[in-house]
Amino acid sequence: MNCIDLRRGQVFDYEGEAYFVVENEHVTPGKGRAMCQVKMKSIRTGAVVQRRFRPQDKVELIFVEKKDMEYLYQDGTSYVFMDTETFDQTSLHADFLGDDARWLLPNTRVQVELYDGRIINVNLPDTMTFEVRETDPVVKGQTATNQYKPAILENGEKVMVPPFISVGEKIRVDIRDGKYLERAKS
């Protein structure tokens, strides 16, 4: 596979070691040739490094096993997940999950990626449903305009919502950017 085709989340071999793609940016400087600036994380050590590749440089993708798991609860600084087939439980440190941890609610289904039996990545769904816990009251006569108001969700996150959303309603949120999408369908 060409380096320019690497995508976030893929695992590839570089100099005999497995790396997880964190980010791949195609850079075209004013002078010189285009290059791929790849931010990658070593699966063995966890160190994050950046390397430059020519777009046509070849890398070999490594097969990773994907497995469905369910988030159960937080135990101090760890998050406990359960394998939906074997019911085995696994704890992951908050640092491993990074910013994604703020979107986790009990019973959330996620897909984990395993390499050599070790979890290397947790993929949350792109959109999730949350209940609105706090927001300003609905003002009669207000319609869906560009004037959004802040709302606090059941997970404690603050999201901007349209003026017609009230406390107790369930909404869909795109967790990649933390934006309101729509009212959740019952």
VEXVOLO-827580 format. One record per residue (C-alpha): chain; x, y, z. Coordinates in nm, 4 decimals. Layout:
REM VEXVOLO-827580
@c->A px->X py->Y pz->Z
...
END
This chain:
REM VEXVOLO-827580
@c->A px->0.0000 py->0.0000 pz->0.0000
@c->A px->0.1229 py->0.3536 pz->-0.0760
@c->A px->0.1854 py->0.5863 pz->0.2201
@c->A px->-0.0579 py->0.8418 pz->0.0820
@c->A px->-0.3380 py->0.5845 pz->0.1255
@c->A px->-0.2748 py->0.5289 pz->0.4990
@c->A px->-0.5755 py->0.6218 pz->0.7133
@c->A px->-0.6196 py->0.6897 pz->1.0844
@c->A px->-0.6497 py->0.3645 pz->1.2776
@c->A px->-0.4607 py->0.1403 pz->1.0357
@c->A px->-0.1676 py->-0.0674 pz->1.1589
@c->A px->0.1419 py->-0.1080 pz->0.9433
@c->A px->0.4965 py->-0.2409 pz->0.9596
@c->A px->0.7799 py->0.0144 pz->0.9653
@c->A px->1.1381 py->-0.1000 pz->1.0138
@c->A px->1.0242 py->-0.4322 pz->1.1619
@c->A px->0.7887 py->-0.2804 pz->1.4194
@c->A px->0.4099 py->-0.2399 pz->1.4231
@c->A px->0.2756 py->0.1160 pz->1.4257
@c->A px->-0.0769 py->0.2546 pz->1.4590
@c->A px->-0.1602 py->0.5547 pz->1.2348
@c->A px->-0.2702 py->0.8488 pz->1.4490
@c->A px->-0.2743 py->1.1011 pz->1.1636
@c->A px->-0.1606 py->1.1164 pz->0.8007
@c->A px->-0.1280 py->1.4591 pz->0.6436
@c->A px->-0.0386 py->1.5185 pz->0.2791
@c->A px->0.1983 py->1.8178 pz->0.2690
@c->A px->0.2948 py->2.0114 pz->-0.0423
@c->A px->0.5667 py->2.2664 pz->0.0367
@c->A px->0.6217 py->2.5702 pz->-0.1851
@c->A px->0.9441 py->2.4193 pz->-0.3141
@c->A px->1.0232 py->2.0551 pz->-0.3528
@c->A px->0.8148 py->1.7438 pz->-0.3695
@c->A px->0.4980 py->1.6514 pz->-0.1862
@c->A px->0.5266 py->1.4279 pz->0.1197
@c->A px->0.3174 py->1.2462 pz->0.3743
@c->A px->0.3658 py->1.3544 pz->0.7343
@c->A px->0.2587 py->1.0466 pz->0.9328
@c->A px->0.2017 py->1.0681 pz->1.3077
@c->A px->0.2222 py->0.7102 pz->1.4327
@c->A px->0.2182 py->0.5278 pz->1.7647
@c->A px->0.4378 py->0.2282 pz->1.8380
@c->A px->0.2264 py->-0.0644 pz->1.9514
@c->A px->0.5136 py->-0.2122 pz->2.1513
@c->A px->0.6262 py->0.0996 pz->2.3430
@c->A px->0.3334 py->0.3400 pz->2.3042
@c->A px->0.5687 py->0.6170 pz->2.1886
@c->A px->0.4241 py->0.8586 pz->1.9326
@c->A px->0.6600 py->0.9620 pz->1.6524
@c->A px->0.6296 py->1.1557 pz->1.3280
@c->A px->0.7898 py->1.0421 pz->1.0057
@c->A px->0.7924 py->1.1811 pz->0.6543
@c->A px->0.7362 py->0.9517 pz->0.3600
@c->A px->0.7133 py->1.0078 pz->-0.0113
@c->A px->0.3535 py->0.9483 pz->-0.1265
@c->A px->0.4631 py->0.6525 pz->-0.3412
@c->A px->0.6612 py->0.4799 pz->-0.0610
@c->A px->0.5203 py->0.1337 pz->0.0104
@c->A px->0.4211 py->0.0011 pz->0.3531
@c->A px->0.2769 py->-0.3334 pz->0.4541
@c->A px->-0.0501 py->-0.3313 pz->0.6464
@c->A px->-0.0781 py->-0.5647 pz->0.9449
@c->A px->-0.3973 py->-0.7564 pz->1.0179
@c->A px->-0.5686 py->-0.6561 pz->1.3409
@c->A px->-0.8553 py->-0.8477 pz->1.4963
@c->A px->-1.1742 py->-0.6500 pz->1.5585
@c->A px->-1.4025 py->-0.7431 pz->1.8442
@c->A px->-1.7244 py->-0.5979 pz->1.9840
@c->A px->-1.7157 py->-0.4982 pz->2.3494
@c->A px->-1.9430 py->-0.3119 pz->2.5864
@c->A px->-1.8392 py->-0.0388 pz->2.8277
@c->A px->-1.9597 py->-0.1247 pz->3.1789
@c->A px->-1.8327 py->0.1273 pz->3.4341
@c->A px->-1.5478 py->0.3496 pz->3.5499
@c->A px->-1.3284 py->0.2208 pz->3.8316
@c->A px->-1.1113 py->0.5095 pz->3.9510
@c->A px->-0.8895 py->0.6008 pz->3.6551
@c->A px->-0.9734 py->0.2823 pz->3.4660
@c->A px->-1.2629 py->0.1996 pz->3.2367
@c->A px->-1.4003 py->-0.1545 pz->3.2401
@c->A px->-1.5108 py->-0.3192 pz->2.9142
@c->A px->-1.6762 py->-0.6585 pz->2.8639
@c->A px->-1.6309 py->-0.8922 pz->2.5679
@c->A px->-1.9850 py->-0.9484 pz->2.4360
@c->A px->-1.9114 py->-1.3111 pz->2.3412
@c->A px->-1.7046 py->-1.4477 pz->2.6305
@c->A px->-1.8121 py->-1.1964 pz->2.9006
@c->A px->-1.4456 py->-1.1459 pz->2.9977
@c->A px->-1.3781 py->-0.8043 pz->3.1474
@c->A px->-1.0840 py->-0.5790 pz->3.0610
@c->A px->-0.9730 py->-0.2556 pz->3.2290
@c->A px->-0.8208 py->0.0256 pz->3.0248
@c->A px->-0.6531 py->0.3299 pz->3.1778
@c->A px->-0.8060 py->0.6713 pz->3.1077
@c->A px->-0.4847 py->0.7816 pz->2.9292
@c->A px->-0.5335 py->0.5021 pz->2.6761
@c->A px->-0.8806 py->0.6286 pz->2.5813
@c->A px->-0.7850 py->0.9966 pz->2.5775
@c->A px->-1.0640 py->1.2413 pz->2.4887
@c->A px->-1.3014 py->0.9615 pz->2.3856
@c->A px->-1.3544 py->0.8689 pz->2.7527
@c->A px->-1.5761 py->1.1736 pz->2.8062
@c->A px->-1.8405 py->1.0283 pz->2.5711
@c->A px->-1.8655 py->0.6873 pz->2.7369
@c->A px->-2.1912 py->0.5916 pz->2.9042
@c->A px->-2.2578 py->0.2532 pz->3.0674
@c->A px->-2.3741 py->-0.0122 pz->2.8170
@c->A px->-2.2148 py->0.1685 pz->2.5193
@c->A px->-2.1108 py->-0.0800 pz->2.2497
@c->A px->-1.7651 py->-0.0181 pz->2.1055
@c->A px->-1.5362 py->-0.1972 pz->1.8645
@c->A px->-1.1839 py->-0.2702 pz->1.9848
@c->A px->-0.8851 py->-0.3613 pz->1.7725
@c->A px->-0.6452 py->-0.6265 pz->1.8965
@c->A px->-0.2895 py->-0.7015 pz->1.7871
@c->A px->-0.1177 py->-1.0072 pz->1.9377
@c->A px->-0.4062 py->-1.0370 pz->2.1840
@c->A px->-0.3570 py->-0.6831 pz->2.3170
@c->A px->-0.6067 py->-0.3983 pz->2.2729
@c->A px->-0.4476 py->-0.1245 pz->2.0623
@c->A px->-0.7503 py->0.0932 pz->1.9849
@c->A px->-1.1085 py->0.1552 pz->2.0954
@c->A px->-1.3550 py->0.2819 pz->1.8317
@c->A px->-1.6673 py->0.4525 pz->1.9612
@c->A px->-1.9669 py->0.4979 pz->1.7313
@c->A px->-1.9566 py->0.8264 pz->1.5353
@c->A px->-2.2924 py->0.9385 pz->1.6756
@c->A px->-2.4459 py->0.8698 pz->2.0143
@c->A px->-2.7706 py->0.9527 pz->2.1936
@c->A px->-2.7672 py->1.1537 pz->2.5168
@c->A px->-3.0324 py->1.2985 pz->2.7455
@c->A px->-3.0296 py->1.6750 pz->2.8071
@c->A px->-2.9901 py->1.7379 pz->3.1823
@c->A px->-2.9707 py->2.1209 pz->3.1847
@c->A px->-3.0601 py->2.3937 pz->2.9384
@c->A px->-3.2487 py->2.7216 pz->2.9261
@c->A px->-3.6260 py->2.6840 pz->2.9048
@c->A px->-3.8034 py->2.6816 pz->2.5705
@c->A px->-3.9306 py->3.0283 pz->2.4756
@c->A px->-4.2714 py->3.0180 pz->2.3109
@c->A px->-4.2586 py->3.1234 pz->1.9478
@c->A px->-3.8888 py->3.0489 pz->1.8993
@c->A px->-3.8151 py->2.8360 pz->1.5983
@c->A px->-3.5085 py->2.6590 pz->1.4678
@c->A px->-3.2782 py->2.9478 pz->1.3869
@c->A px->-2.9055 py->2.9921 pz->1.3961
@c->A px->-2.9264 py->3.0995 pz->1.7602
@c->A px->-2.8212 py->2.7946 pz->1.9577
@c->A px->-2.8144 py->2.7679 pz->2.3372
@c->A px->-2.5866 py->2.5647 pz->2.5667
@c->A px->-2.7077 py->2.2345 pz->2.7080
@c->A px->-2.5420 py->1.9981 pz->2.9535
@c->A px->-2.5809 py->1.6298 pz->2.8723
@c->A px->-2.6063 py->1.3295 pz->3.1050
@c->A px->-2.2322 py->1.2666 pz->3.0649
@c->A px->-2.1521 py->1.6244 pz->3.1782
@c->A px->-2.0504 py->1.7504 pz->2.8338
@c->A px->-2.1695 py->2.0895 pz->2.7110
@c->A px->-2.3226 py->2.0998 pz->2.3603
@c->A px->-2.4896 py->2.3828 pz->2.1692
@c->A px->-2.8509 py->2.2921 pz->2.0804
@c->A px->-3.1394 py->2.4637 pz->1.8976
@c->A px->-3.3770 py->2.6747 pz->2.1113
@c->A px->-3.6617 py->2.4190 pz->2.0913
@c->A px->-3.4686 py->2.1488 pz->2.2844
@c->A px->-3.5763 py->2.1149 pz->2.6488
@c->A px->-3.4589 py->1.9288 pz->2.9591
@c->A px->-3.5244 py->1.5537 pz->2.9449
@c->A px->-3.5168 py->1.5248 pz->2.5660
@c->A px->-3.2801 py->1.2821 pz->2.3996
@c->A px->-3.0567 py->1.4173 pz->2.1238
@c->A px->-2.8038 py->1.2686 pz->1.8813
@c->A px->-2.4513 py->1.4096 pz->1.8982
@c->A px->-2.1616 py->1.3641 pz->1.6557
@c->A px->-1.8875 py->1.2770 pz->1.9055
@c->A px->-1.6076 py->1.3454 pz->1.6560
@c->A px->-1.6699 py->1.7197 pz->1.6887
@c->A px->-1.9194 py->1.7364 pz->1.9771
@c->A px->-2.2009 py->1.8907 pz->1.7732
@c->A px->-2.5755 py->1.8475 pz->1.7944
@c->A px->-2.7250 py->1.6537 pz->1.5022
@c->A px->-3.0947 py->1.5990 pz->1.5717
@c->A px->-3.3561 py->1.4910 pz->1.8217
@c->A px->-3.3296 py->1.1196 pz->1.8888
@c->A px->-3.6047 py->0.9099 pz->1.7421
@c->A px->-3.7944 py->0.7095 pz->2.0020
END
